[in-house]
Amino acid sequence: MSDALDKKLQTAINRLTDKQKKAVLGIVNVFVEDTSSDHWNNKDFVAEMNDRSHEYATGNAQLISLDEVEKKAARATEKLKLKRAS
């Protein structure tokens, strides 16, 4: 990073309230986490995605429709409501 950019960032940060600094830190942490968890550099993740793509391309993947997902979610939600009510 350039020195000029570092200085601009520091000047801006110095003008923030503590509450604003916490918010900015939260955003910065999201960026840090995003770069540290680049799944496409993970060999196991890439292998899993390749396997899934191959299963889909060959017709061997077990797929369900959006309608089925919605029905299962509705049933699970209803069961949870009943469980909480009892």
C-alpha positions as CSV (number, residue, x, y, z in Angstrom):
1,M,0.0,0.0,0.0
2,S,1.2,3.5,-0.8
3,D,2.3,5.8,2.0
4,A,-0.2,8.4,0.7
5,L,-3.1,6.0,1.0
6,D,-1.9,4.9,4.5
7,K,-1.9,8.6,5.6
8,K,-5.4,9.2,4.1
9,L,-6.7,6.2,6.0
10,Q,-5.1,7.2,9.2
11,T,-6.4,10.8,8.9
12,A,-9.9,9.5,8.3
13,I,-9.7,7.0,11.2
14,N,-8.5,9.7,13.6
15,R,-11.6,11.7,12.9
16,L,-14.1,8.9,13.7
17,T,-15.9,8.3,17.0
18,D,-15.3,5.1,18.8
19,K,-18.6,3.8,17.6
20,Q,-17.7,4.6,14.0
21,K,-14.3,2.9,14.5
22,K,-16.0,-0.3,15.7
23,A,-18.2,-0.3,12.6
24,V,-15.3,0.2,10.3
25,L,-13.3,-2.5,12.0
26,G,-16.2,-4.9,11.5
27,I,-16.2,-4.1,7.8
28,V,-12.4,-4.5,7.6
29,N,-12.6,-7.9,9.4
30,V,-15.1,-9.1,6.7
31,F,-12.5,-8.2,4.0
32,V,-9.8,-10.0,6.0
33,E,-11.9,-13.1,6.4
34,D,-12.9,-13.1,2.8
35,T,-9.2,-13.2,1.6
36,S,-8.1,-15.7,4.2
37,S,-10.8,-18.2,3.3
38,D,-10.4,-18.3,-0.5
39,H,-12.0,-21.8,-1.0
40,W,-10.6,-22.1,-4.5
41,N,-7.1,-22.4,-3.1
42,N,-8.2,-25.3,-0.9
43,K,-7.4,-28.6,-2.7
44,D,-10.1,-30.5,-0.7
45,F,-12.8,-27.9,-1.6
46,V,-11.8,-27.9,-5.3
47,A,-11.9,-31.7,-5.4
48,E,-15.3,-31.8,-3.8
49,M,-16.6,-29.2,-6.3
50,N,-15.1,-31.2,-9.2
51,D,-16.8,-34.4,-7.9
52,R,-20.1,-32.6,-7.6
53,S,-19.8,-31.1,-11.1
54,H,-19.0,-34.5,-12.6
55,E,-22.0,-36.1,-10.8
56,Y,-24.3,-33.4,-12.2
57,A,-22.8,-33.6,-15.7
58,T,-23.2,-37.4,-15.8
59,G,-26.7,-37.4,-14.4
60,N,-25.7,-39.1,-11.2
61,A,-26.4,-36.2,-8.8
62,Q,-29.3,-36.5,-6.5
63,L,-31.2,-33.3,-7.1
64,I,-34.4,-31.9,-5.7
65,S,-36.6,-29.1,-7.0
66,L,-37.1,-25.8,-5.4
67,D,-40.7,-26.9,-4.7
68,E,-39.4,-29.9,-2.7
69,V,-37.0,-27.7,-0.8
70,E,-39.9,-25.3,0.1
71,K,-42.1,-28.2,1.2
72,K,-39.4,-29.7,3.4
73,A,-38.6,-26.4,4.9
74,A,-42.3,-25.8,5.6
75,R,-42.7,-29.2,7.3
76,A,-39.5,-28.6,9.4
77,T,-40.8,-25.2,10.4
78,E,-44.2,-26.6,11.4
79,K,-42.5,-29.4,13.5
80,L,-40.4,-26.8,15.2
81,K,-43.4,-24.6,16.0
82,L,-45.3,-27.6,17.4
83,K,-42.3,-28.7,19.5
84,R,-41.9,-25.2,20.9
85,A,-45.6,-25.0,21.7
86,S,-45.6,-28.1,23.7
